[in-house]
Amino acid sequence: MTAVTATTTKVRPTRRRRLSPGRVVAWAAMAAIVLITLLPFYWILRTALSSNTALAAHPSDPLPVDLTTGGFERALGLQSTEEAIAQGGSGGGLKFWRYLINSVIVSTLITVCQIFFSAMAAYAFARLRWRGRDKVFALFLAGLMVPTIFTLLPNFVLIKELGLVDNLLGIALPTMFMTPFAVFFLRQFFMNVPREVEEAALLDGAGKIRIFFRVMLPMASTPILTLGVLTYITAWNDYFWPLMVSYSDSSRVLTVALAIFRAQTPQTGYDWSGLMAATLIAALPMLLLFGFFARRIVGTISFTGIK
């Protein structure tokens, strides 16, 4: 006769955290910060969905006044001149898709080239041994302390001498090759890669160039992606430099076009509805891009030691 014994496992009840006054205050503060952060975006959307005439009559109404999509239609060039004027617009056209394509071309060109050349420079500073390496890197890193506005005039003179004024390449060229931040960012990662990985590749007969392309770059895919997102957002939002070197629709990017759209003021006042609609459409791709990669960006920055 066999005896069957049943073993019972005790399940410990999960402890619920008590809502202490400090925790309540912390959550309330976080909620207030989130609301304050999101309030401008909501106000932009509210203004974009309102008509200009109703906005003038009810400027402080928290909800869209006289709900309409006319602002988005004017921003995308879907309204005729008569319809735009009737809804409080200037009647001037905004070649939104032309400017959007220019912004995509410039931002992509800057991002791809800057990451590639910065990765090569970072690998040279982190792994290759050559005389004066640390001194050159310190001098190169000193570029982080130079304000961007100090470089605008020399860059403009250079672009003018090269004949690239009013050209998409002229907009991208000053930051297309590398920046001190990008080199420093990737160098921090390359320095954390174990040397045993590189030595194993050397034993297999790989040279420095092959190690860079076949070993280091695949391992650095996450920080490269993070740097790519940050670089793309920075290039997309740049305004002052494109304003200096672009004079026609063929090279005008979206940020400059928004300023020109605002300058086309009708006699009745600013076309706030159309301007906020165009601003929201222009910012939406970058908000989605950053929101999708936000967690990876934070994790990579903490791993590379940048606080």
C-alpha positions as CSV (number, residue, x, y, z in Angstrom):
1,M,0.0,0.0,0.0
2,T,1.5,3.2,-1.1
3,A,1.0,6.4,0.7
4,V,0.6,9.6,-1.3
5,T,1.7,12.7,0.4
6,A,0.6,16.0,-0.9
7,T,2.9,18.9,-0.4
8,T,1.3,22.3,0.1
9,T,3.1,25.5,-0.7
10,K,2.4,28.5,1.3
11,V,1.7,31.6,-0.8
12,R,2.9,34.7,0.9
13,P,0.4,37.5,0.6
14,T,1.7,40.4,-1.4
15,R,2.3,43.4,0.6
16,R,0.6,46.6,-0.6
17,R,2.6,49.7,-0.2
18,R,1.0,52.1,2.1
19,L,0.3,55.5,0.7
20,S,2.5,57.7,2.8
21,P,2.1,61.5,2.7
22,G,5.5,61.7,1.0
23,R,4.5,59.3,-1.8
24,V,1.3,61.2,-2.4
25,V,3.1,64.5,-2.6
26,A,5.7,63.0,-5.0
27,W,3.0,61.6,-7.3
28,A,1.1,64.9,-7.2
29,A,4.3,66.8,-8.1
30,M,5.0,64.4,-11.0
31,A,1.4,64.8,-12.3
32,A,1.7,68.6,-12.1
33,I,5.0,68.4,-14.1
34,V,3.4,66.2,-16.7
35,L,0.4,68.5,-17.1
36,I,2.7,71.6,-17.3
37,T,4.8,69.9,-20.0
38,L,1.8,68.8,-22.1
39,L,-0.2,72.0,-21.7
40,P,1.7,73.9,-24.6
41,F,1.0,71.0,-26.9
42,Y,-2.6,70.9,-26.1
43,W,-2.9,74.7,-26.6
44,I,-1.2,74.3,-30.0
45,L,-3.8,71.7,-30.9
46,R,-6.7,73.8,-29.6
47,T,-5.5,76.8,-31.6
48,A,-5.0,74.7,-34.7
49,L,-8.6,73.4,-34.5
50,S,-10.1,76.8,-34.1
51,S,-11.0,79.5,-36.5
52,N,-9.1,82.8,-36.5
53,T,-12.3,84.8,-36.1
54,A,-13.5,82.8,-33.1
55,L,-10.0,83.0,-31.5
56,A,-10.2,86.7,-31.5
57,A,-13.6,86.7,-29.8
58,H,-12.8,84.0,-27.3
59,P,-9.0,84.0,-26.8
60,S,-9.0,82.2,-23.3
61,D,-11.5,79.5,-24.1
62,P,-9.9,76.2,-23.1
63,L,-11.6,74.2,-25.9
64,P,-11.4,74.7,-29.6
65,V,-13.5,77.6,-30.7
66,D,-15.7,77.1,-33.8
67,L,-14.1,73.7,-34.5
68,T,-12.6,73.5,-38.0
69,T,-9.7,71.8,-39.8
70,G,-9.1,74.9,-42.0
71,G,-5.7,75.6,-40.3
72,F,-4.4,72.1,-41.3
73,E,-5.8,72.6,-44.8
74,R,-4.0,75.9,-45.2
75,A,-0.8,74.4,-43.8
76,L,-0.9,71.5,-46.2
77,G,-1.8,73.8,-49.1
78,L,-5.3,72.2,-49.6
79,Q,-7.2,75.5,-49.6
80,S,-7.7,77.9,-52.4
81,T,-6.7,81.6,-52.0
82,E,-10.3,82.6,-51.6
83,E,-11.0,80.0,-48.9
84,A,-7.9,80.9,-47.0
85,I,-8.7,84.6,-46.9
86,A,-12.3,83.9,-45.9
87,Q,-11.0,81.9,-42.9
88,G,-8.6,84.6,-41.8
89,G,-5.5,83.4,-43.6
90,S,-3.2,85.5,-45.7
91,G,-3.9,83.7,-48.9
92,G,-0.2,83.1,-49.4
93,G,0.8,79.5,-50.2
94,L,2.9,77.3,-48.0
95,K,4.6,74.6,-50.1
96,F,4.6,72.3,-47.1
97,W,5.6,69.1,-48.9
98,R,8.5,70.8,-50.7
99,Y,9.8,72.1,-47.4
100,L,9.2,68.8,-45.7
101,I,11.3,67.0,-48.3
102,N,14.1,69.5,-47.9
103,S,14.1,69.0,-44.1
104,V,14.2,65.2,-44.6
105,I,17.1,65.4,-47.0
106,V,19.2,67.8,-44.9
107,S,18.5,65.9,-41.6
108,T,19.2,62.5,-43.2
109,L,22.4,63.7,-44.8
110,I,23.7,65.3,-41.6
111,T,22.8,62.3,-39.5
112,V,24.3,59.6,-41.7
113,C,27.5,61.3,-42.5
114,Q,28.1,62.7,-39.0
115,I,27.6,59.3,-37.4
116,F,29.9,57.5,-39.9
117,F,32.8,60.0,-39.6
118,S,32.3,60.5,-35.9
119,A,32.5,56.8,-35.3
120,M,35.8,56.5,-37.2
121,A,37.2,59.4,-35.2
122,A,36.0,57.9,-32.0
123,Y,37.5,54.6,-32.7
124,A,40.8,56.2,-33.5
125,F,40.8,58.1,-30.2
126,A,39.7,55.1,-28.2
127,R,41.6,52.2,-29.7
128,L,44.4,53.3,-31.9
129,R,47.7,54.3,-30.3
130,W,49.5,57.2,-31.8
131,R,51.6,60.0,-30.6
132,G,49.8,62.9,-29.0
133,R,46.4,61.2,-29.1
134,D,45.2,62.4,-25.8
135,K,46.3,66.0,-26.4
136,V,44.6,66.1,-29.8
137,F,41.4,64.7,-28.2
138,A,41.5,67.3,-25.5
139,L,41.9,70.0,-28.1
140,F,39.1,68.5,-30.1
141,L,36.9,68.3,-27.1
142,A,37.5,71.9,-26.3
143,G,35.2,72.6,-29.3
144,L,32.3,71.8,-27.0
145,M,33.0,75.1,-25.2
146,V,32.7,77.2,-28.3
147,P,29.2,78.7,-28.8
148,T,27.6,77.8,-32.1
149,I,27.0,81.5,-32.9
150,F,30.7,82.2,-33.0
151,T,31.0,79.8,-36.0
152,L,28.2,81.1,-38.1
153,L,30.0,83.9,-39.8
154,P,33.2,81.8,-40.7
155,N,30.9,79.0,-41.9
156,F,28.9,81.4,-44.0
157,V,32.0,82.8,-45.7
158,L,33.3,79.3,-46.4
159,I,29.9,78.2,-47.9
160,K,29.8,81.3,-50.0
161,E,33.3,80.7,-51.3
162,L,32.3,77.2,-52.2
163,G,29.3,78.4,-54.1
164,L,26.9,76.5,-51.9
165,V,24.6,79.3,-50.8
166,D,20.9,78.6,-51.3
167,N,21.8,74.9,-51.6
168,L,20.8,71.9,-49.5
169,L,24.4,70.8,-49.3
170,G,25.4,74.2,-48.0
171,I,22.9,73.8,-45.2
172,A,24.2,70.4,-44.2
173,L,27.9,70.9,-44.7
174,P,29.0,72.6,-41.4
175,T,27.8,69.7,-39.2
176,M,27.8,66.9,-41.8
177,F,31.2,65.4,-41.0
178,M,31.5,65.3,-37.2
179,T,30.9,67.2,-34.0
180,P,32.8,67.1,-30.7
181,F,29.8,65.7,-28.9
182,A,29.3,62.9,-31.3
183,V,32.9,61.8,-31.2
184,F,33.0,62.0,-27.4
185,F,29.7,60.1,-27.1
186,L,30.9,57.2,-29.3
187,R,34.5,57.2,-27.8
188,Q,33.0,56.5,-24.3
189,F,31.3,53.4,-25.7
190,F,34.4,52.1,-27.6
191,M,36.5,52.5,-24.5
192,N,34.1,50.2,-22.6
193,V,34.4,47.4,-25.1
194,P,36.7,44.6,-23.8
195,R,40.0,44.5,-25.5
196,E,39.8,40.7,-25.6
197,V,37.2,41.0,-28.4
198,E,39.5,43.1,-30.5
199,E,42.5,40.8,-29.8
200,A,40.5,37.7,-30.8
201,A,39.7,39.4,-34.1
202,L,43.4,40.2,-34.6
203,L,44.3,36.6,-34.0
204,D,41.8,35.6,-36.7
205,G,43.8,37.8,-39.1
206,A,41.5,40.8,-39.2
207,G,43.0,44.2,-39.6
208,K,42.0,47.5,-37.9
209,I,39.6,48.5,-40.7
210,R,37.9,45.1,-40.7
211,I,37.6,45.1,-36.9
212,F,36.0,48.6,-37.1
213,F,33.4,47.6,-39.6
214,R,32.8,43.9,-38.6
215,V,33.2,44.1,-34.8
216,M,33.0,47.5,-33.4
217,L,30.2,49.0,-35.4
218,P,27.8,46.1,-34.9
219,M,28.5,46.2,-31.1
220,A,27.9,49.9,-31.1
221,S,24.5,49.7,-32.8
222,T,22.6,50.9,-29.8
223,P,24.6,54.0,-29.0
224,I,24.8,54.8,-32.8
225,L,21.0,54.6,-32.9
226,T,20.7,56.9,-29.9
227,L,23.1,59.3,-31.4
228,G,21.3,59.1,-34.7
229,V,18.0,60.1,-33.1
230,L,19.5,63.0,-31.2
231,T,21.4,64.2,-34.3
232,Y,18.3,63.9,-36.5
233,I,16.2,65.9,-34.0
234,T,18.8,68.6,-33.7
235,A,19.2,68.9,-37.5
236,W,15.4,69.0,-38.0
237,N,14.9,71.8,-35.5
238,D,17.8,74.0,-36.7
239,Y,16.6,77.4,-37.7
240,F,19.2,80.2,-37.7
241,W,21.8,78.6,-40.0
242,P,19.3,77.5,-42.7
243,L,17.9,81.0,-42.5
244,M,21.3,82.5,-43.3
245,V,22.0,80.4,-46.4
246,S,18.6,79.6,-48.0
247,Y,16.8,82.2,-50.0
248,S,14.4,80.2,-52.2
249,D,11.9,77.4,-52.0
250,S,14.4,75.0,-53.6
251,S,16.5,75.0,-50.4
252,R,14.2,76.3,-47.7
253,V,13.6,73.9,-44.8
254,L,10.5,73.6,-42.8
255,T,11.6,75.6,-39.7
256,V,12.4,78.6,-41.9
257,A,9.2,78.2,-43.9
258,L,7.1,78.4,-40.7
259,A,8.7,81.8,-40.0
260,I,7.9,83.0,-43.5
261,F,4.3,81.7,-43.1
262,R,3.9,83.7,-40.0
263,A,5.3,86.8,-41.7
264,Q,2.5,86.5,-44.4
265,T,0.2,88.4,-42.1
266,P,-3.3,89.3,-43.4
267,Q,-4.9,92.6,-42.4
268,T,-7.1,91.0,-39.9
269,G,-4.1,89.7,-37.8
270,Y,-1.9,86.7,-37.5
271,D,-3.1,83.4,-38.9
272,W,-2.6,81.7,-35.6
273,S,-4.7,78.7,-36.6
274,G,-2.7,77.9,-39.7
275,L,0.6,78.6,-38.0
276,M,-0.2,76.3,-35.0
277,A,-1.4,73.6,-37.4
278,A,1.8,73.8,-39.5
279,T,3.9,73.8,-36.3
280,L,2.2,70.8,-35.0
281,I,2.6,68.9,-38.2
282,A,6.3,69.8,-38.4
283,A,6.9,68.8,-34.7
284,L,4.9,65.6,-34.8
285,P,7.5,63.4,-36.6
286,M,10.2,64.3,-34.0
287,L,7.8,63.8,-31.1
288,L,7.0,60.3,-32.3
289,L,10.6,59.6,-33.0
290,F,11.8,60.6,-29.6
291,G,8.9,59.0,-27.8
292,F,9.6,55.7,-29.6
293,F,13.3,55.7,-28.7
294,A,13.2,57.6,-25.3
295,R,13.9,54.6,-23.1
296,R,16.8,53.4,-25.3
297,I,18.3,56.9,-25.3
298,V,18.2,57.2,-21.6
299,G,19.7,53.7,-21.1
300,T,22.5,54.4,-23.6
301,I,23.4,57.8,-22.1
302,S,23.6,56.3,-18.6
303,F,25.7,53.4,-19.9
304,T,28.2,55.6,-21.7
305,G,28.7,57.7,-18.5
306,I,27.2,61.0,-19.7
307,K,25.2,62.6,-16.9
